[in-house]
Amino acid sequence: MDTSLTFVGTATVILRLGRFRLLTDPNFLHRGQRARLGWGLSSRRRTDPALDIDQLPRLDAVVLSHLHGDHFDDVARDGLDRSVPVLTTPHARRRLRRWGFEAATGLETWDSWELGDDEERVRITSVPARHGPVGVHRLLPPVQGTVIDHERRGRRVLRLYITGDTVLVPELREIRDRFGDIDVMVAHLGGTRVGGVLVTLDASQGSDLVEMVGPGRVVPVHFDDYDVFRSPLTHFLEEMRARGMGDRVRVVGRGDTVELPPSTGRWVAASPGPGTGSANAPGTPFDALPPR
């Protein structure tokens, strides 16, 4: 498979983009362990990751939306190769450098970082995200969304948008203005609540963002792994169907891999892994998602 996504759990995925391998938001805690969220808060993990950190393939870069314990945990801090570039917020970059990740790079909003050459290239661009409503978001780490472009000989093969932990805010609209034709959106859902306040997309806001940004496909992640998540995946699937967008959603089981098609392609089944959930959303067989 030339381009594919493997779901590890929470917001952790392995992206194969041609000859490049990217890892997002590394979280390898196991069921029952607690992720630190800051300000003395923590959350207990309900699931196990599909693989452990020593089972990762060779990585070319890590894409980190923000520095929370369910996105970069102590296992990642101790076990990741510290020479691998980590593309993240300037806030997280400072902390990572203190931990010895000398290749950590902080991207301001709309900044890009590139990997590769004229034959094949991956471009990673920081885009807006906000981890909660105005005021509350200042109590949480700064967050970035990410747009990843995979190109060959100057021609784009695939465009992915990873939302990061965000709520629906007006600045997200500029993502569609600057980056039309998004092939796949990896949506951080869960309806996470801290002190009763919504700080990640729930079913309604997640569907609103799909309508706002207009991706051809949507892969939901970050929806049931921790006890702070309040909006089940089933609610998102129901909301998307009610809005006539159910055919855009592809649920990937933990440990499973799907090939990532461009907007004119179809989903293709890949080699199944030890997934703990159904790899197929109800009513969306592998080849049933039409072009946008």
C-alpha positions in Angstrom: 0.0 0.0 0.0 1.4 3.3 -1.0 -0.7 5.6 1.2 -2.4 4.2 4.3 -3.5 4.9 7.9 -3.2 2.6 10.8 -5.2 3.4 14.0 -3.3 2.7 17.2 -5.8 4.3 19.6 -6.8 7.7 21.0 -5.4 10.2 18.5 -2.4 8.0 17.6 -2.2 6.9 14.0 0.6 5.8 11.7 0.5 7.4 8.3 2.3 5.8 5.4 2.7 8.3 2.6 4.8 6.8 -0.1 8.3 6.3 1.3 7.6 8.4 4.4 6.2 7.2 7.8 4.6 9.7 10.2 3.2 9.1 13.7 0.6 11.4 15.3 0.0 12.2 19.0 1.9 9.3 20.5 -0.1 7.8 23.4 0.9 4.3 24.5 -0.5 4.1 28.0 -2.6 0.9 28.8 -6.0 0.3 30.2 -6.3 1.6 33.8 -3.3 3.9 33.6 -3.8 7.7 33.9 -2.9 10.5 31.6 -1.9 13.8 33.1 -4.0 16.8 31.9 -2.4 19.5 33.9 -3.6 21.5 36.9 -3.7 18.3 39.0 -6.2 16.7 36.6 -5.9 13.3 35.0 -8.0 10.8 33.1 -8.0 7.0 33.3 -7.5 5.1 30.0 -10.3 2.6 29.2 -8.6 0.9 26.3 -5.2 -0.6 25.3 -3.2 0.7 22.3 -3.1 -1.6 19.3 0.7 -1.8 19.5 3.4 -0.9 21.9 6.0 1.8 21.3 8.8 -0.8 20.5 6.6 -2.2 17.7 6.6 1.1 15.7 8.1 1.2 12.2 10.9 3.5 11.4 9.6 7.1 11.6 10.4 10.1 9.5 8.5 12.6 11.8 6.0 12.9 14.6 3.1 15.3 14.3 2.0 16.4 17.8 -1.1 18.6 18.2 -0.4 19.6 21.8 1.3 18.5 25.0 -1.4 16.7 27.0 -0.8 13.3 28.6 -3.3 11.6 26.3 -1.3 12.9 23.2 2.3 12.6 24.4 2.7 10.4 27.5 5.6 9.3 29.6 6.0 6.2 27.5 6.5 8.3 24.4 8.8 10.6 26.3 11.0 7.7 27.3 10.7 5.5 24.3 10.7 7.6 21.1 13.9 8.2 19.1 14.8 11.7 20.2 16.5 12.4 16.8 13.2 12.1 14.9 11.7 15.5 14.1 8.6 16.4 16.1 6.3 19.0 14.5 4.2 20.8 17.1 3.3 24.1 18.7 6.1 26.5 19.9 4.8 25.9 23.5 5.3 22.1 23.1 8.6 22.5 21.3 10.2 24.3 24.3 9.2 21.5 26.7 10.3 18.8 24.3 13.7 20.4 23.8 14.2 20.4 27.5 13.4 16.7 27.5 16.1 16.1 24.9 14.1 16.1 21.7 16.5 18.4 19.9 14.8 17.9 16.5 11.5 19.3 17.9 10.2 22.2 15.7 7.6 24.7 16.8 5.3 25.9 14.0 3.3 29.1 14.2 -0.2 29.0 12.6 0.2 28.6 8.8 3.9 27.8 9.0 5.0 24.7 7.0 7.8 22.1 7.3 8.9 19.9 4.5 10.4 16.4 4.2 11.7 14.9 1.0 12.9 16.1 -2.4 11.6 17.0 -5.9 10.7 13.4 -6.6 8.5 13.0 -3.5 7.7 15.4 -0.7 5.5 15.7 2.4 4.5 19.2 3.5 3.2 19.7 7.1 1.4 22.9 7.8 0.1 24.2 11.2 -3.5 25.3 11.0 -5.9 26.8 13.7 -7.3 24.9 16.6 -8.6 26.0 20.0 -8.9 23.6 23.0 -12.1 25.1 24.5 -14.1 28.3 24.5 -12.4 31.7 24.9 -10.9 32.1 28.3 -11.0 28.4 29.2 -8.6 27.6 26.4 -5.9 29.6 28.2 -5.9 27.1 31.0 -5.0 24.3 28.5 -2.0 23.8 26.3 -2.0 25.6 22.9 -3.1 23.3 20.1 -2.6 23.1 16.4 -4.4 21.4 13.7 -2.4 20.0 10.8 -2.7 19.8 7.0 -0.4 17.2 5.4 0.2 17.3 1.7 1.8 14.3 0.0 3.3 15.3 -3.4 5.1 13.5 -6.3 7.0 15.5 -8.9 5.3 18.6 -7.8 1.8 17.1 -8.1 -0.3 16.6 -5.0 -1.3 13.0 -4.4 -3.2 13.4 -1.1 -4.2 16.1 1.3 -5.1 15.2 5.0 -6.4 17.5 7.7 -5.9 16.5 11.3 -8.1 18.6 13.5 -6.2 18.4 16.8 -8.2 18.8 20.0 -10.5 21.7 19.2 -14.0 23.1 19.5 -15.8 24.8 16.7 -14.5 28.3 16.4 -14.7 30.8 13.5 -11.0 30.7 12.6 -11.4 27.1 11.5 -13.2 28.4 8.4 -10.0 29.7 7.0 -8.7 26.2 6.7 -11.2 25.5 3.9 -10.4 28.9 2.3 -6.7 28.2 2.2 -6.8 24.4 1.7 -9.7 23.4 -0.6 -10.1 19.8 -1.8 -9.2 18.1 1.5 -9.2 14.4 0.8 -9.3 13.0 4.4 -10.1 14.6 7.7 -8.9 12.9 10.8 -11.4 14.2 13.4 -10.5 14.4 17.1 -13.9 13.8 18.7 -15.1 12.6 22.1 -16.9 15.7 23.4 -14.2 15.9 26.1 -15.4 17.9 29.1 -13.2 19.4 31.8 -15.1 20.9 34.7 -18.3 20.5 32.6 -16.9 22.7 29.8 -16.7 21.2 26.2 -13.0 21.2 25.0 -13.1 18.9 22.0 -15.6 18.3 19.2 -18.7 16.4 20.1 -21.1 14.8 17.6 -22.8 18.1 16.7 -19.7 20.2 16.4 -17.8 17.5 14.6 -20.5 17.3 12.0 -20.5 21.1 11.8 -16.8 21.1 11.1 -17.2 18.5 8.3 -19.8 20.8 6.7 -17.5 23.8 7.2 -14.3 22.3 5.8 -15.8 19.9 3.3 -13.5 16.9 3.3 -14.1 14.0 1.0 -13.7 11.4 3.8 -13.7 11.5 7.6 -11.8 9.1 9.9 -13.0 9.6 13.5 -10.4 9.1 16.3 -10.2 10.2 20.0 -13.7 9.1 21.0 -13.7 6.4 23.7 -10.3 5.9 25.1 -10.5 8.0 28.3 -13.2 8.7 30.9 -13.3 12.4 30.2 -14.8 11.6 26.8 -18.6 12.2 26.8 -19.8 12.0 23.2 -19.8 8.4 21.9 -18.8 7.6 18.3 -22.4 6.3 17.7 -23.7 9.8 18.2 -21.3 11.2 15.6 -22.3 8.5 13.1 -26.0 9.2 13.7 -25.5 12.9 13.3 -23.6 12.5 10.1 -26.3 10.2 8.7 -29.0 12.6 9.7 -27.2 15.4 7.7 -26.8 13.2 4.7 -23.0 12.8 5.1 -22.9 9.3 6.5 -21.2 8.0 3.4 -18.1 10.1 4.1 -17.3 8.4 7.4 -14.9 5.4 7.7 -14.4 3.9 11.2 -11.1 2.2 11.6 -10.7 -0.4 14.3 -7.7 -0.3 16.6 -4.8 -2.1 14.9 -6.5 -2.0 11.5 -5.1 -0.3 8.4 -7.0 1.4 5.5 -5.5 2.6 2.3 -6.0 6.4 1.9 -7.5 7.3 -1.4 -7.5 10.6 -3.1 -11.0 12.3 -3.4 -11.6 10.5 -6.7 -10.7 7.0 -5.3 -12.4 4.4 -3.1 -11.6 3.1 0.3 -9.7 -0.2 0.0 -9.4 -2.8 2.7 -5.9 -3.3 3.8 -4.3 -6.1 5.9 -6.3 -6.3 9.1 -4.5 -6.0 12.3 -5.5 -6.9 15.9 -8.3 -4.4 15.9 -10.6 -4.3 18.9 -13.5 -2.6 17.1 -15.3 -3.0 13.9 -13.3 -1.6 11.0 -16.4 -0.7 9.1 -19.0 1.9 10.1 -22.5 0.5 9.8 -23.7 1.1 6.3 -20.3 2.0 4.8 -18.7 -1.0 3.2 -15.1 -0.6 2.0 -16.1 0.3 -1.6 -19.3 2.2 -1.0 -17.9 5.7 -0.5 -18.4 7.6 -3.7 -16.1 10.3 -5.0 -16.9 13.8 -3.6 
